[in-house]
Amino acid sequence: MSGESFRLDYAACRDLLARRLAEPAPGRIQLLTGPRQVGKTTLLLWLQTRIGGTAIYAAGDGPEAGLPGFWERIWAEAEERALASGRAVLLIDEIQHLARWAERLKSQWDRIRRRQVPLHVVASGSSALRFGSGAKESLAGRFERMNLAHWPAAALARELKVPSKAAPDQIVRFGAYPGAQGLLKEPERWRAYIRDAILEPAIGRDILALASVRRPPLLRQVFALCATMPAQVVSLQKLQGQLQDRGALETIAHYLQLLEDAFLVAAIVKFAVHPLRRRAAPPKLVVLNNALLAATDPLGVPDPASDRSRFGRWVENACLAHAWNAGQHVTYWREEPLEVDGIISGSWGKWAVEIKLGPFDTRELRGLLEFCQRHSDYRPLVIAEESGTPPVARDAGIRVIPWRQFLMRGPA
């Protein structure tokens, strides 16, 4: 539907944009959002090469964008090519850096629609929050938005030729930023890239450019705490107690939402039928790319042999982030002493998920079985270390898949 967004991996986003640009022009504006360094610019440049001479690429964060008349020139050139060739595409990268971009984009789109200029428009931006607010105010009914998500293991294998057996391990230990792929053998350079090219711009530019961020040091501290507690249920009061620069609970909750809008951390809520109970429960913190853990955790990447507990948290975080990035609705469930790691619904179906990296018995599945008994439309799933179904799961009718398989293909 116009104005809604959904999350796609690189190949799916590329194919969808190619199909939409093959439709009659002018069509709706295509707004492409997503995390930093996941391939938005690469995708627009690919479209420019694929389309050829009738495509115009313009970078909203380039030096030429600051010159007088930049906006008017790119639109005049695009319109001229469209009228001369019968069809053209204008690709505007990082459009949120251009002043009053949404208002001006609306004005231009309305003009080319009135004149029936055969011009398609694709615009990209790094921050869902800044992008979305402008779009909602000025572009209602005129655009279709999609989010280019963090790369899954399958995309690493398909696009970057990482061996299929190695891709899930890389997702857990080093995340999946394609631009960092060539630096994995140089850990210090790799960490510097993640911090300087991804994390700092996302917090220091995308989020802090918003008027709603009044305490930047507090925002940074909230992210740092999230990165030390992946896949953990943490009350806002506990977060508040560990912050050096303490803020109101409402401010901390607001900053968690900003971090999610910047594709850094998702504060997933408790599964509950009643909305008020959902809001009152503490969130479960999921860092949306494990590279952010590896680059910021002072303890480094956990060793699965000597630091089993922390490695298990990273695996759980990667699995829940994979579901979130794939556009699934992800929550957790807890009624003391019972708990389920993840409740997933969406295009994958409805699943109640427990993640177990070691041997487990019936007692550890009580929460899973209780939840599925109460909510029979959800299927139980255990994400385990190795393939094969232990008798305790088989006897209970619970499906078991290895975490590496889940990170490659989801529950399918």
C-alpha positions, 0 to 999 in steps of 0.5 A: 500500500502507498506510504507503508514500508517493509523490510527487504534484503538487497537482492529482493529490494533490487528486483522490486525496484527494477520491476517498479521502474519498468511500470508506466511513468510517472509512477509513485515516488519510491522511497528507499530507507535503511541502515547505513552501509547496507548498499543503498548507494550501491543499489542506486548506482546499479540502477543507473548503470542498468538503465543507462543514459536516461538515468540521472544520479544525484547525491544529496550529501555531495559537495555539489548539493550545497551549490545554489540551484542544485535542486532545480538543475537536477530536475530540469535535466531529468525532465529534459531527458524524459521528454526527449527519450520518452522515459527517464529515472531520477535517483536522489541519494541521501535526500534528507540532507537537502533542505525542505526535501519532502515539501520540494519533492511533493511540489515537483512530483505534483508538477510532473504528474500534472504534465504527465512527464514520463519520469520515475523518481527514486530517493534514498535516506539513512534514517527512517525517522527523519525520512518518515516524518517528512514523508508523512507531512508532505508526501501522503499518497504519493510514495511507496516506501521500502526498507533495505534491511541488514544483510542476512546470512543468505545474502552474504552467501549469495551476493558476496560469495561467503561459503554457506557453512561460514555465513551464519557464524559470521553473522553471529561473530561479526555481523553482516555489513558488506563494506566491512567484509574485506577488513575481517582479517584486520580486526582493528581496521574492521572495528574502526570502520564499524565505529566511524562509518556506521555507528558514529554517523548513525548516532552523531548525524542521523539521530542527533540532527533531530530537535527531539534529542536534547541530551546526546551523551545520554543517548550514547550511553543508552546505546552502549548499555544495549550493546552490553545486554543483547537479547536480555529483558531489561526494565527501564529502571535498571537501565536508568540505574546504570547510566552515568547521566541519568534521565527520566524514564520517558526520555530513556524510552524515547531514545530507545525508539530513536535507536530503533528508527535508526536501525541500531537496536529494537526494544521488542515488547512482551507478547500480550493480548491486551495493549496496556499489559504490553506497554507496562512490561520491560522491553527485550533489547535486540541489537539489529546487527551483531557487528555493533556488538563486536565493535563495541563490547570491551570483552570482544567476540565471545569464544563458544568454548570458553565463554558459552553463556555470552556466545549463546546470548549473541546467537539468540540476539542474531536469531531475533534480529534476523526475524526482525530484519526480515520484517517479522513481528517479534515479541517475547513472552514471560509469566514467571517462572515461565518464559519464551525467547521469541514470539514471531509472526508474519510471512514466516507463519506463527512461531514460539521460539526457544533458543538452546545451545546446549542439552535441554530437558522437559523443564526447560520447555515448559514455557514453550509448551504452556504458551502454545497451549494457550495460543494454539495458532503458534507452533513451537520451535527450538533453535538448537546447536546441532541438527537432529531432534532430541527425544524430549522434543520429539515426544512433545511434538516440537520441531528442532532446527540448528541455529545456523539453518535458522540464520540461513533460511528462517524456520522454513 
